[in-house]
C-alpha cells in the first residue's frame, strides 16, 4: 500500500517568515492526513540529541513516519569539497537514522563549467559508493535523487546505479526533474518531449524505494498542470510500488491554500480512487 508524506520545504515561505517550525509542520501534516513527514536538514534548529528526541517523540505522538532524510550534497561542481560533502552525508545519515528515517536522499549536482563530464561522473560515482559504504556501516540506505545536472534523464540515473554497484545504494524517483516536462523548474534538453519524460519515470520506477511527487500549479481539484499524475501512478502501480510518495510543493500560490488541495488529490491517487 502506497503512503503519502510531505516535505517540510513545501512550506518554505512559512518557515522563512517565522510562522512555522518543524513541530508546527508535523502538526500541520497530521491535520492534512499525511502518513509521514520528510524533515529537511536545513529546518533543524540543531543536531542536539535533546532537540532531535523531541522531534522524534512528536512524530510518534502524531502517528507520523519519517520515510526519508534529505542531505543536499554536491559532488560534481566542486572537486575540492568532495570529502566535506561525504562528511556532510555521514552527519545527515546519523541524524536521519536517529529520527527514524531508513533512507538518505543525496544529490550529485552538475559538471563544472569547462570540465570533463566523464571525469566528473567518475568522481561522483566514487563519492556515492563511499556514502553507500558509510551508510551500510551506520544502517541507512543511500539513494540518489534525480535533480537536473548529471541526473537529467532516466539513462543518467541507470548509469549511476550500475556504476556505483553497491547493495546499500538505491535511486529516488523525483517527478519534477527529468527532461521533457513542461513548466517551471527541472532540466531542459532541446528536442526532449513528454515522451522522454515519462520514459525516464518508467526506467527508474522499478528501482525506487521512495518517490517525490512535485506540485507547481494545482487547479481547484488539486490536479497538477504540468504532470499527469494519473499516468504517473499507473506507472508506479505497474511496478507494484509499495512505498512513500512525498508531496513537494514548489509553486507560487500561498502554500496554505495550494498544499491542502494537492494533498487531497494525491491521496486519491495513492488510494487508487
VENJO-V595193 format. One record per run of one state. SS is the DSSP state (helix for helix, strand for strand, loop for the rest). FROM is the first residue (numbers start at 1). LEN is the number of residues. If there is no record, write none. Layout:
SS|FROM|LEN  SS|FROM|LEN
This chain:
loop|1|2  strand|3|5  helix|8|9  loop|17|5  helix|22|10  loop|32|4  strand|36|3  loop|39|2  helix|41|3  loop|44|5  helix|49|13  loop|62|3  strand|65|1  loop|66|3  strand|69|2  loop|71|8  helix|79|21  loop|100|3  strand|103|4  loop|107|10  helix|117|22  loop|139|2  strand|141|5  loop|146|2  strand|148|1  loop|149|2  strand|151|1  loop|152|2  helix|154|11  loop|165|4  strand|169|6  loop|175|19  helix|194|12  loop|206|2  strand|208|8  loop|216|2  strand|218|1  loop|219|5  strand|224|1  loop|225|4  helix|229|10  loop|239|5  strand|244|6  loop|250|5  helix|255|17  loop|272|2
